[in-house]
């Protein structure tokens, strides 16, 4: 949030502190869903069921030594722009945050189908990075790796800031947020797959989405499952990217053939199948490693 200078006095500060600390316990309501943020004040809060999805770049500090500042700005701007745009297309994603190269979304998930939607969003982010890397490589830029973490649970939803100043934001506190952030940091690191999913999320999925995920154990022995992981992607997005690559490759070959005096037929432009009517059918495994599609 942008600052707007105001004088600070201990008397005013003490009034604000007492108002906050003297608020009754009943001002914090427990709900199974995320309410409209307009219901929040500086003296209340909501304890809600939600799913958190986090994504951030692995080894982002190394990018500064690989690219000039203008190129680095392009990479970050493209990455953040499309992560936000993608999360914003999911109706159950109620809040989106940006912190450095980490983008996160808070999903309203009162039912299992809503948790599945959040998993589809995580898979879509994974597909988005494949798309972005294709464009980066075509420009001669270094491709990026990202970790994606997802967890479900209860979080405290608060309006936080400076009363009367216009400086405020919604803050989400709780294990669900911390767990998703920690899982995100494990994705695409030390041989682990990009999408890391909390056990509680896995337990709320049906058989097919579960089949796309594999357990992560406490040690090298298959004992004590900590969570689940997968290289899950969005089928429609991957089909679109594959078609784009095919057309680009054909166009390049056709250009070379024309230079050489020959001709080559151009394959028909395929369209992404939009007839899928269930969220689970959107998931698919990536062909790079163990492939999981949503």
Buried (B, 14 or more C-beta within 10 A) or exposed (E): EEEEEEEEEEEEEEEEEEEEEEBEEEEBEEEEBBBEEEEBEBBBBBBBBBBBBBBBBBEBEEBEEEBEEEBBEBBBEBBBEBBBEBBEEBEBBBBBBEEEBBBBBBBBBBBEBBBBBBBBBBBBBBBBBBBBBBEBEEEEBBEBBBBBBBBBBBBBBBBBBBBEEEBBEBBBBBBBBBBBBBBBBBBBBEEBBBBBBBBBBBEBBEEBBBEBBBEBEEEEEEEEEBBBBBBBBBBBBBBBBBBBEEBEEBEEEBEEEEEEEEEEEEEEEEEBEEEEEEBBBBBBBBEEEBBBBB
